[in-house]
Amino acid sequence: MKKTVKRVLLAIVAAAVVAGGIYYKTMPLVVETTVVNPKTAELTFTEQGLVLALRQVEVYSTVSGEITRLDVVEGQHVNQGDLICVVDDRQDQADLDRAKEKEGKLEVLYKEGYIPEQDLFDAQNAVDDIERVLKEKKIIRAPVSGQLILLNIKDTNVVNAQTPVAVITAGRDCVVESYVYVKDMGAIDLGKKVVLVLQTPNAAKEIPGTIIDFDNFATDQISVLGVEERKVKVTIAPDDSGDLKDGYDPDVRFSYYREPNKLAVPKTAVFKDNDSDMVFVVRNGKAQKVRVRKGMELRTEFVIDAGLSQGDTVITDSNVKGLKDGVRCQAPF
């Protein structure tokens, strides 16, 4: 009798072990996920600013070239963003032509199977970047509202880089000066927007501002820790100077990159498969590999330019043990 009971108990235990093993092998893999939706993708850094009094603003061109359009006359009132002139920069146009030629050659090589698709994507992105920069450089706009008291290009059809094009009486009480590391100067351009962050007793107040000038040389600065640093002075005009007083020291948030309506995923979600960038998307309860085209690299995310759609559920960590194409998966309870 005892032996019979023992055999029954062993059989029950063995059956439970087998059932447990089957359940473990067939149960969905638990994964962390995120739903991708359009947002403003931004890569920023912050430096200390200093508020100083200002009455006039000089307007510069970042390129040299022929003036193909002049929309203002000396003495008139201009609003922030008004077009002053358009410059034809032949050097940048030549760079664009070379980039398009390279894109065309790589497209032929890709179609014949000699190069991976990523190489063609990179060439296409390079053309897009140059076209965007070329458009931004060619158009010179008023960085602030006020009276255009001096127009240095009224009697000429050319403009030189970093030479004042015009002078505007800004009608403002102040500007903000900040010093930026040389390595970060790629984020600095005339007319580019920044955010001034002023600490108040109740909360931090954000004030939009515009870069209106920067030096073409670096100076030695001493940090709060006594370390010598090489930095470039950048001058910003605040959109609203009502809360800024002479001597205030707001933080200045500069942006390397800022684009609205972009899809982005954690860097850990992206992995390589045969030289292509991939992510796992959860569809019908299963993981599915999807090829994507990466855009800008942010602090913790990649912008995704192609391959995903709004509302896709992406697995945030592609290195989860057992994760593969077609495996059943579910989010944690």
Summary of the structure (lengths in Angstrom):
residues: 333
radius of gyration: 28.8
end to end distance: 45.5
largest distance: 115.8
contacts: 976
relative contact order: 0.20
helix: 23%
strand: 44%
